[in-house]
Amino acid sequence: MNDIEAKDIFAEAWRHFKSNWLKLTTITFVGFLLPLVAIVLLSVYLLDEPDLDDNAIGALTLMILVFLLLVGFVFGAIFIKSLLRSICFRKITDRRNGSVSTYFSSCIESALVSKEFLFSIGCAGLATLFLSLGKSIEVGIYILLFWLLLFVSLVVSFLFMFAPYILMENTETKTFKNFGNALRLMRNNYKIVANTTLLCFLICLAMWCTGVGIVIAIPFRILVTAVLYQKISQRT
C-alpha cells in the first residue's frame, strides 16, 4: 500500500483549481465575498447613526436586523460551499453522469455537521440563554461558552469532513451510516488528514489575510479535501 504524500494532494488540487478557476472564483466572489463585504459595510453605516444613542427601540431593531443578516450569510455560506463541493467532486472524479443538483442535494445533509451550521445554532442558543437569564450569569461564563461552542463546532466538522463526499457517492445509503463511514475513514487515516488539514489551514489563512484571497482560499480548501478523500478512499 503506497503512502499518501501531502505534496501530491496539493499539487493535484492546484491542477484542478487552475483548470476551473474562473467558475470556482466567480461562485465564491458572488456568493461569499460580496455578501460578506455588504454586511460589514451596512453594519458599520447603521451603527454609526447618531440617533441610535437616544433611541432604544431603534437600536434593538438594528441589532435584530444585523443578526438576521448574519444568519442569512451563514446559511448562504453553507449553500455556496455545498455547491462548490458538488462541482469539485464531479471534476476530481471525472463523473459525467449525474447533474450538479444530484450531488448538491446529497451534500445538503452534510450541513448538519458543518461548522457554520453548528456554530450558528449554538450562538442562537447562547443568545436565547442571555435573553432569558441576562446578568444573572457572569459575563465570563458567556465568553467561556462561546469559545467552547467554537471549539466543539470545529472539532465536529473536522471529524466528519469527509461526510459530504461519502454522501454524494452513496446516495442510497442511510445518512447516519454514511456519517459512521466518514468517522471511520478519518480515524484510519488521521495522520495524513491532520497534516494536510493543518498545512491547508495555514495556506488559506494567509490568503484570507489579503481579503480578496478568500475567493481562492475557499474553493482551494474544498479541492484539497476532495482530493484527500479520493486518495484515502481508493486505498481502503
ZIGI-V667278 format. One record per pair of residues at least 6 apart in sequence whose C-alpha atoms are under 6 Angstrom apart, sorted by sequence separation. I is the first residue (numbers start at 1). GAP is how many residues later the second one is. D is the distance in whole Angstrom. If there is no record, write none. Layout:
BEGIN
I_GAP_D / I_GAP_D
END
This chain:
BEGIN
207_6_5 / 208_6_5 / 52_7_5 / 207_10_6 / 204_13_5 / 163_16_6 / 86_17_5 / 86_18_5 / 163_19_5 / 162_20_5 / 83_21_6 / 160_22_6 / 160_23_6 / 82_25_6 / 119_34_6 / 118_35_6 / 115_38_5 / 115_39_6 / 115_42_5 / 114_43_5 / 113_44_6 / 110_54_5 / 107_57_5 / 106_61_6 / 106_62_5 / 103_65_5 / 29_186_6 / 28_187_5 / 6_190_6 / 25_190_5 / 13_210_5 / 13_211_5
END
